[in-house]
């Protein structure tokens, strides 16, 4: 398999060069690939053959595939989106590649010990990584620190950089295999290495060898680990170094390849487009300017025209605590030349605002790239790119009308929406082959190439034999998940129960706490009335918390404490089970999602930019219980309000509360007995022998006025959860809704998303790769 991939890989790159196809480079600090053996076999059309061969040799294919370690080079949504995009680019025969970092350690492995999250290093490269190819011949030097001098030469101001630290960036290429075509694109992951010739040995200095080892360590640190922060910005100097390392190595390698085409730099944007995944790689703007001005000797205006036409920016969050702002001093010290360039971009931008937008004069301080000794990366990204996009309709409109409003006034033509998507090949065809088969039997296999064809299933929604087949697949998948849970946790789950899942990073705004309050409320009701008629439910959580986010870690402990109490209760445990599955990852998601009935998408409205787990679950036949947030809004539009469980504050209501300041969490506590009965259990040692264990959670709700409106949405959530149970009791009705959800999910294939990026932003077309003639 590897050989045929490598042959197609070479062929693809050669064809791109010969045809001079325009190339997209997707710059991202994260690529959350998961495993590749099975998905590559699937895309190569060899999965069935391998299955049969392994079986005939006496192996269990699943056990064999389990040997592969997940490539966990991402935190959550942003990183997994990048991986889905690569799959779609290759499958649509588009010349698009990833640029990332080859972290020695991926996202930490999570263990749950005594209910607490413990983080262990993810040493994914311990055994050789079969998919990567090291390209020493393509190594590039990246420079940090030092000083900059300027002098006038031939009437031009020239800058020279001295006393910098040299870091060698070595690329490791991973092939990205398209589905049922011959395309193989590249994910280029950069590793930081030192060379003895970049270190000055002085024979007179006795300790040089130790200095060298210190130096080597300090360089290798740059690509050592992925920061486990998701939606929370921390100004760590090493993270900034990582960002520049990716940007500088990536850009230099792109320019080297471009130059082989013998075209003038003025045409760069006809051949290359750079999409930046959030602001993390936004130093591409000043770095491209530096390369064009200092190395290629272009003038400022020409360099700026090229840069602005080449770079495009995607925003993935409006949370103010997640927007990157680096201290001016840090940028100045680490990248003295880039600092001067950013300063100049800022001066020109602010002047332009002053003269061309008199109505915005009082907004200049707020819009500046550098202000109050900080560099605002999103401002830099917006000023330096020709396209600015959000990731769901609601998110884009919040950017335009609120968070980035003055920028929208200045650059209205730059803003656009690209609703996220997921690759249906991994998340349906590969993760849930039984469902894929049932679909194909009903409507043929056209949907695999054209996922929007899934709408043909609509006419089967009330067909009883089709319903039966769909219900059987779900049940079989529950049995498989039950077996995994039994093996790992020695807990038996009821295969007739509603499988209710919330799988995503742990964060206040995602409101795992609201889900848990519903569970505790059901528990209280069972205690009050042992004969309560409750449809059995299995609540599944999967979530990693950032190691420094103590609130999130306490929520994990609380989930586990509640689980312990309920699962051990002699009567209640037959109706309710609560499971916190440790080490949530791409691979675990592939096991849970096919078995899910209910998809929890309950973020505080306005806070979840899009969500993509919502799409994966929908595509696998789960019904959504959700707020009107992110892409949930578009799911509701597609399936109709009778096929989704919507509740809670709207984003406008949330903004109004925030503006007026008249939300009073305590009133909800005082006025709702059920809520009081739930919350009091947190601080009266019911779930933990320790009465201070959960007090921070309790206080955040009552004394810090419940930032995420958990108490406000509690009542509506309980009510709609009751509707869920009612609907589930009528299986015909439930399965009918489930089929409608699957049928409408084709819109959320990342093929649709990538086609929109290709048409509206990148202006790229497919390049067909010929068949290799193998004699
Ligand atoms: C600098 C710290 C930091 C790290 C990561 C800040 C912000 C991030 C990401 C932008 C957070 C993220 O993953 N955002 C998610 O992106 C997904 C893909 O677009 C969306 O579906 C999620 O709603 C959004 O939270």
Boltz pocket constraint, residues with backbone or C-beta under 6 A from the ligand:
constraints:
  - pocket:
      binder: B
      contacts: [[A, 76], [A, 77], [A, 78], [A, 79], [A, 81], [A, 229], [A, 230], [A, 231], [A, 232], [A, 233], [A, 234], [A, 278], [A, 315], [A, 316], [A, 317], [A, 322], [A, 323], [A, 324], [A, 391], [A, 420], [A, 607], [A, 608], [A, 609], [A, 610], [A, 611], [A, 612], [A, 630]]
      max_distance: 6.0
